[in-house]
Amino acid sequence: MYEDLFSLNDKVAAVIGGGGVLAGEMALGLASAGADVSVLDFNLENAEKKAEAVRSLGRRAQALKVDATRRDELESALEAILKEFGHVDILINAAGINSATPFFEITEEEWHKILDVDLKSVFLACQVFGKQMVEAGRGGSIINISSASSGPPLSKVFTYSVAKGGVNQITMFLAREFAPYKVRVNAILPGFFPAEQNRKVLTPERVEQIMKHTPMNRFGEPSELVGVTIFLASDKAASFVTGAIVRVDGGFMAMTI
Ligand SMILES: NC(=O)c1ccc[n+]([C@@H]2O[C@H](COP(=O)([O-])OP(=O)(O)OC[C@H]3O[C@@H](n4cnc5c(N)ncnc54)[C@H](O)[C@@H]3O)[C@@H](O)[C@H]2O)c1
């Protein structure tokens, strides 16, 4: 019963940002539960490495170069996935960039760039892949990657926080919209995990602040996102779970002073 509950056999996952640290690990987790995986990323070399790792687990995998801020590229990717695998059941939206530019120095160009990658990409992928899931009638699971900055905003990462607040709204709005079609829409809210997009933001002073505010007093490990990813992806284990924003943050969001 337990294996059946969490099995993703016969499922196909599209993992956007899957060449990255967190979503790469999530892609491997989905494969370990039985899913075939299409790894989509701006960085094709990294996507290919993750696809190879999925294959080494005995699952089918594909790597695609995609700029997730462009509808035409997402549509072409969907076409390539359907051609290769025949259907798509799971979508992970994890493309992300970040910047710690002080508020008065943020240019319109930077504002648009961050909102495009961190928010518009989620909107576009939910339209492109969500439409396919709704029309195919097989149900589905969309998992957006939110952030601790989506709640009471974090200092420094202004535009990123605006974007992640929007990701929570998209998640809850589409949970409502897609429920009649058995397409569930949830978000994972990671606390702090050292990765590429936040390398410059994690200065020693910032790390000290984060640790003081994290009851578990450490960073997360990417592998600690795998359990919740498989759970949310499974239409048996999470059959009544939609619109949820699940924190994996060592207690960060539960802390005040
Ligand atoms: N690391 C953390 O502590 C943390 C915390 C909360 C949320 N997140 C979120 O997790 C997600 C994954 O980030 P990560 O921390 O693994 O960083 P990462 O930099 O390792 O991964 C981000 C990936 O997004 C890809 N990407 C960037 N722009 C893209 C575009 N236009 N089209 C397609 N792909 C694009 C990058 O190539 C990279 O592979 C992001 O949404 C990030 O905001 C991370």
The ligand as a Gaussian input file, in Angstrom:
#p B3LYP/6-31G(d) Opt

LIG

0 1
 N       18.205000      27.914000      -2.840000
 C       17.337000      28.428000      -1.998000
 O       17.653000      28.673000      -0.816000
 C       15.948000      28.716000      -2.435000
 C       15.027000      29.117000      -1.460000
 C       13.728000      29.383000      -1.842000
 C       13.363000      29.252000      -3.164000
 N       14.279000      28.871000      -4.099000
 C       13.820000      28.725000      -5.471000
 O       14.140000      27.438000      -5.944000
 C       14.198000      27.467000      -7.370000
 C       15.479000      26.771000      -7.814000
 O       16.593000      27.584000      -7.499000
 P       17.993000      27.037000      -6.936000
 O       18.151000      27.610000      -5.600000
 O       18.116000      25.591000      -7.162000
 O       19.011000      27.849000      -7.857000
 P       19.794000      27.421000      -9.169000
 O       20.415000      28.693000      -9.656000
 O       20.686000      26.286000      -8.893000
 O       18.649000      26.953000     -10.164000
 C       17.878000      27.845000     -10.921000
 C       17.805000      27.305000     -12.338000
 O       16.931000      28.154000     -13.117000
 C       17.481000      28.223000     -14.415000
 N       16.966000      29.397000     -15.131000
 C       17.232000      30.696000     -14.876000
 N       16.589000      31.463000     -15.777000
 C       15.898000      30.627000     -16.590000
 C       15.042000      30.819000     -17.707000
 N       14.762000      32.049000     -18.164000
 N       14.514000      29.740000     -18.300000
 C       14.796000      28.490000     -17.862000
 N       15.606000      28.250000     -16.801000
 C       16.141000      29.308000     -16.188000
 C       18.987000      28.295000     -14.182000
 O       19.714000      27.983000     -15.358000
 C       19.182000      27.307000     -13.051000
 O       19.464000      26.015000     -13.536000
 C       14.109000      28.945000      -7.760000
 O       12.786000      29.247000      -8.115000
 C       14.472000      29.650000      -6.476000
 O       13.910000      30.936000      -6.419000
 C       15.562000      28.597000      -3.749000

